[in-house]
Amino acid sequence: MGYGNILRLTTFGESHGKAIGGILEGVPPNIPIDTHRIQTALDRRKPGQSKLSSPRKESDIAQILSGVFEGRTLGTPIGFIIPNKDARPESYRPFKDQYRPSHADYTYDKKYGHRDWRGGGRSSARETATRVVAGSISLQILEQYAPIEIISWVEQIGTITSRTDASQVSTTQVESNLVRCPDQRVAAQMEELIIQTRKQKDTLGGRIRTVCRNVPAGLGEPVFDKLEAELAKAMLSIPACKGFSIGSGFKGTTMRGSEHNDPFIIHNGVIQTRSNHSGGIQGGISNGMNIEFELAFKPVSTIFQPQKSVSSEKEDCIINPRGRHDPCVLPRAVPIVEAMSALVLCDMLLRQQAITSLPFEQREYRGRNDDSQD
């Protein structure tokens, strides 16, 4: 259960077990690691942080067990754990033999013949805390090679949509409200919608947008390991993520080639493109422009309403879910998306380092912060 090639993350643990954790292999030696940054990233994802999230109270303090010494990486695997402090498995016992609609209960039973019914076990979004740790480390590695910046934000919740200029969004704007939408007016509407939906014992889905700035040109592998293919795989592995669109995405289907092509220009002595319908990737390889994509998240599957279902004994039943769940996962998914983006880009950078004799910091730098015309 891992992701990556040169930089590879393997995670372990269940939602209501003793701990979750991970092993990050392939980390270069002598990279400075700021553990405070790791904790800050975890604090953005942890439950109980606001009235819009699950009331589960987890401190989510990562304990690094290996691979870092005196503030720098050793080049050996980085092992870490995050203890579960507020696990309540008894909340799930009443329906341990019932299949919750749209959860992984039935499919895990069919695959393994045995499953952890305590909050979904391995299929729970609790597992994503380990990705946030690995993503923070990955971003700190990336920053040794280029001033890469990864920012994600909530673009849509339910039917409420923001129209945000990706070139202008800042982390400060994203973190200025509970919803993590940089448009303050729309964010207030989203917050109210989440509160009302929670009162109705229902849930919401939406979209998250991401921009990766200052990514060097040349990252990605031809054919099967294209950069957008790796990003799609990583993002679709996040619980509740049901769609991936990069650049113009599905909107490009209504355009003609004369509209969609991104003409090359010279800007400050660097080759760039005038537009960015490609989303920063061409032929599966980064072209130095901003990498821009968006993700679709389905509504949370656990709704606190009676639902018809069946049991493992193939009997009809009425399921009344309990537990502590988010009415909308999008605000807490933002740091997860950023973490997976960092993992993909770091792995791709290290793969590129392995096939070129000249380190990235000595090559022509092609990054840029916006898509303005020449």
Helices and strands as residue ranges (DSSP letters): E 2-3, E 8-13, E 19-25, H 35-45, E 63-64, E 68-69, E 72-73, E 78-83, G 89-95, H 105-112, G 121-123, G 125-127, H 128-142, E 149-157, E 160-161, H 171-174, H 184-199, E 206-213, G 223-225, H 227-236, E 241-246, G 249-254, H 257-260, E 264-267, E 270-273, E 281-282, E 285-286, E 291-297, E 307-310, E 316-319, H 330-355, G 360-362
